[in-house]
């Protein structure tokens, strides 16, 4: 799905140069679920931003879904990002004055999709995350777990090749965090490639593979034996029957 080879990224001021990534190399195959862990300031978020084409890098190479995206200009990066990458953020990033349906619709509108196709994609994504009955609700009318499920639906509606999750359970209690992880595992079982940054070792163990980053470099790179490599598709959850 993607391969970074010796990627280096530094942030510079007049007095200081900080290396966030140091010859960072990582390959993720299609259908994998990879957890990226490490202490604060280790380079995890920078890696995710580079992987999501939100930031450029200084040297090295990056191939995404068979395409060399290392030196694309801003417009080309935006196009690739909109068509191939889905994002799930810790803070949900929902638009407060738009209802659930319209929040999921926003990135699809940028693709200039026909209204009928957008509606079909939105309904399917909300059905998968168990929120079909809440599509006319505003974010303020939802629990934290429900808001994160809207964010997941928004990412899935675009049918991305790669799903990037930045601490997706960071603002949730332990029960809601486990439920969101159940949903991510289900989505991965359908074939989605997921890379998740997390501080939580319990959640990281549920991924196929754990990559530890310290000082901008990978220091540990191994599968977790506790994870079952085969995850079958479940029926979509009944609306709000078990989730918070």
C-alpha positions as CSV (number, residue, x, y, z in Angstrom):
1,X,0.0,0.0,0.0
2,X,2.8,2.4,0.8
3,X,6.5,2.5,1.3
4,X,8.7,5.1,2.8
5,X,12.4,4.8,2.3
6,X,14.9,6.8,4.3
7,X,12.6,9.7,4.8
8,X,14.0,12.7,6.7
9,X,12.1,15.7,8.0
10,X,13.5,18.6,9.9
11,X,11.9,21.7,11.3
12,X,14.1,24.8,11.2
13,X,14.2,28.2,12.9
14,X,16.9,30.8,12.8
15,X,18.6,29.2,15.8
16,X,17.5,25.6,15.9
17,X,17.1,22.6,13.6
18,X,14.9,19.7,15.0
19,X,14.9,16.4,13.2
20,X,11.4,14.9,13.5
21,X,12.2,11.9,11.2
22,X,15.6,10.4,10.6
23,X,16.0,8.2,7.6
24,X,12.6,6.7,8.4
25,X,11.7,3.5,6.4
26,X,8.4,1.6,6.6
27,X,6.5,-0.6,4.3
28,X,2.8,-1.3,4.8
29,X,1.0,-3.9,2.7
30,X,-2.6,-3.7,1.5
31,X,-5.0,-4.9,4.1
32,X,-2.6,-4.5,7.1
33,X,-3.5,-2.9,10.4
34,X,-0.4,-1.3,11.8
35,X,-0.1,0.5,15.1
36,X,2.6,3.2,15.6
37,X,3.6,3.8,19.1
38,X,6.2,5.9,20.9
39,X,6.6,8.7,23.5
40,X,5.4,12.3,22.9
41,X,7.8,14.1,20.6
42,X,9.1,10.9,19.0
43,X,8.0,11.8,15.5
44,X,4.7,9.8,15.3
45,X,2.5,12.7,14.3
46,X,5.1,14.0,11.8
47,X,5.2,10.5,10.2
48,X,1.4,10.5,10.0
49,X,1.3,13.9,8.4
50,X,3.9,12.9,5.8
51,X,2.0,9.7,5.1
52,X,-1.2,11.7,4.7
53,X,0.5,14.2,2.4
54,X,-0.2,17.0,4.8
55,X,3.5,17.8,5.1
56,X,6.4,17.5,2.7
57,X,9.8,16.0,3.7
58,X,13.4,16.8,3.0
59,X,14.9,13.7,1.6
60,X,14.0,10.0,0.9
61,X,11.1,8.6,-1.1
62,X,7.5,7.8,-0.6
63,X,5.3,5.5,-2.8
64,X,1.6,5.4,-2.2
65,X,-0.6,2.8,-3.9
66,X,2.0,2.3,-6.6
67,X,2.6,6.0,-7.2
68,X,5.7,8.0,-6.3
69,X,4.2,10.9,-4.4
70,X,7.6,12.2,-3.1
71,X,7.7,15.5,-4.9
72,X,4.1,16.4,-5.9
73,X,3.0,20.0,-5.8
74,X,0.3,21.2,-3.4
75,X,-2.6,20.7,-5.9
76,X,-1.4,17.2,-6.8
77,X,-1.0,16.2,-3.1
78,X,-4.5,17.5,-2.4
79,X,-6.0,15.4,-5.2
80,X,-4.2,12.3,-4.1
81,X,-5.2,13.0,-0.5
82,X,-8.8,13.5,-1.3
83,X,-9.1,10.3,-3.4
84,X,-6.8,7.8,-1.7
85,X,-6.5,8.8,2.0
86,X,-9.0,8.9,4.8
87,X,-8.3,10.6,8.2
88,X,-9.6,9.9,11.7
89,X,-8.5,12.5,14.3
90,X,-8.5,12.4,18.1
91,X,-10.7,15.6,18.2
92,X,-13.2,14.3,15.6
93,X,-12.9,17.5,13.5
94,X,-16.7,17.6,12.8
95,X,-18.2,20.9,11.7
96,X,-20.5,21.9,14.6
97,X,-23.3,23.6,12.6
98,X,-23.7,20.7,10.1
99,X,-25.6,17.6,10.8
100,X,-24.2,14.1,10.6
101,X,-25.2,13.5,7.0
102,X,-23.7,16.8,5.8
103,X,-20.5,16.3,7.8
104,X,-19.9,13.0,6.0
105,X,-20.8,14.8,2.7
106,X,-18.2,17.5,2.9
107,X,-15.1,15.7,1.4
108,X,-17.3,14.1,-1.2
109,X,-18.4,17.5,-2.5
110,X,-14.8,18.4,-3.1
111,X,-14.7,15.5,-5.6
112,X,-17.7,17.0,-7.4
113,X,-19.5,13.6,-7.2
114,X,-23.1,13.5,-8.4
115,X,-25.6,13.9,-5.6
116,X,-27.1,10.4,-6.0
117,X,-23.7,8.8,-5.6
118,X,-22.8,10.9,-2.6
119,X,-26.1,10.0,-0.9
120,X,-25.5,6.3,-1.5
121,X,-22.0,6.4,-0.1
122,X,-23.1,8.4,2.9
123,X,-26.0,6.1,3.7
124,X,-23.7,3.0,3.4
125,X,-21.0,4.5,5.6
126,X,-23.5,5.6,8.3
127,X,-25.2,2.2,8.2
128,X,-21.8,0.5,8.7
129,X,-21.0,2.6,11.8
130,X,-24.6,2.2,13.2
131,X,-25.7,5.8,12.9
132,X,-28.3,5.8,10.2
133,X,-30.9,6.9,12.7
134,X,-28.8,9.9,13.7
135,X,-28.0,11.4,10.3
136,X,-30.0,14.6,11.0
137,X,-28.4,15.2,14.4
138,X,-25.8,17.8,15.1
139,X,-22.5,16.8,16.6
140,X,-23.5,18.5,19.9
141,X,-26.4,16.0,20.2
142,X,-24.1,13.0,20.0
143,X,-21.8,11.3,22.6
144,X,-18.0,11.3,22.1
145,X,-18.2,7.8,20.8
146,X,-20.9,8.6,18.3
147,X,-18.9,11.7,17.1
148,X,-15.9,9.5,16.5
149,X,-18.0,7.0,14.5
150,X,-19.3,9.9,12.4
151,X,-15.6,10.8,11.7
152,X,-14.9,7.2,10.7
153,X,-18.0,7.2,8.4
154,X,-16.7,10.5,6.8
155,X,-13.3,8.8,6.1
156,X,-14.9,5.6,4.8
157,X,-17.4,7.3,2.5
158,X,-14.6,8.3,0.1
159,X,-13.5,4.6,-0.2
160,X,-9.9,5.4,0.6
161,X,-7.0,3.2,-0.2
162,X,-5.4,4.1,3.1
163,X,-7.0,5.0,6.5
164,X,-4.8,7.0,8.9
165,X,-6.0,7.3,12.5
166,X,-4.3,9.7,14.9
167,X,-5.1,8.7,18.5
168,X,-8.7,7.9,17.5
169,X,-9.6,6.9,21.0
170,X,-7.7,9.6,22.9
171,X,-10.8,11.6,23.8
172,X,-13.0,8.5,24.7
173,X,-13.5,6.5,27.9
174,X,-12.2,2.9,28.0
175,X,-15.6,1.4,27.0
176,X,-16.1,3.7,24.0
177,X,-12.4,3.2,23.0
178,X,-12.9,-0.5,22.8
179,X,-16.0,-0.1,20.8
180,X,-14.2,2.2,18.3
181,X,-11.4,-0.4,18.0
182,X,-14.0,-3.1,17.4
183,X,-15.3,-1.0,14.5
184,X,-11.8,-0.4,13.1
185,X,-11.1,-4.1,13.2
186,X,-14.3,-4.8,11.4
187,X,-13.4,-2.2,8.7
188,X,-9.9,-3.7,8.4
189,X,-11.5,-7.2,8.0
190,X,-13.3,-5.8,5.0
191,X,-9.9,-5.1,3.4
192,X,-9.1,-1.5,4.5
193,X,-5.5,-0.7,5.2
194,X,-5.2,1.1,8.5
195,X,-2.2,2.9,10.2
196,X,-3.0,4.1,13.7
197,X,-0.9,6.2,16.0
198,X,-1.7,5.4,19.7
199,X,-0.2,5.8,23.1
200,X,-2.3,2.9,24.5
201,X,-0.4,-0.5,24.4
202,X,-3.7,-2.4,24.9
203,X,-5.1,-0.9,21.7
204,X,-1.8,-1.4,19.8
205,X,-1.8,-5.1,20.6
206,X,-5.0,-5.4,18.6
207,X,-3.2,-4.4,15.4
208,X,-1.5,-6.9,13.1
209,X,1.8,-5.2,13.7
210,X,3.3,-2.7,16.1
211,X,6.0,-0.2,15.0
212,X,7.7,1.8,17.8
213,X,9.2,5.2,17.0
214,X,11.7,7.0,19.1
215,X,13.6,10.2,18.1
216,X,12.2,10.0,14.6
217,X,13.4,6.4,13.9
218,X,11.8,3.0,14.1
219,X,13.3,1.1,17.1
220,X,10.9,-1.9,17.3
221,X,9.1,-3.6,14.4
222,X,7.2,-6.8,15.1
223,X,3.8,-8.5,14.9
224,X,1.7,-9.1,17.9
225,X,1.0,-12.8,18.3
226,X,-2.2,-12.1,20.3
227,X,-4.0,-10.6,17.2
228,X,-5.9,-13.0,15.0
229,X,-4.8,-12.3,11.4
230,X,-8.2,-13.2,10.1
231,X,-11.0,-10.8,10.9
232,X,-14.3,-11.6,9.2
233,X,-16.9,-9.0,8.3
234,X,-19.7,-8.7,10.9
235,X,-23.2,-7.4,10.3
236,X,-23.3,-3.6,10.7
237,X,-24.2,-2.7,14.3
238,X,-27.8,-1.9,15.1
239,X,-28.1,1.8,15.5
240,X,-27.0,2.8,19.0
241,X,-27.7,-0.7,20.3
242,X,-24.3,-1.2,21.9
243,X,-22.2,1.8,21.2
244,X,-21.9,4.9,23.3
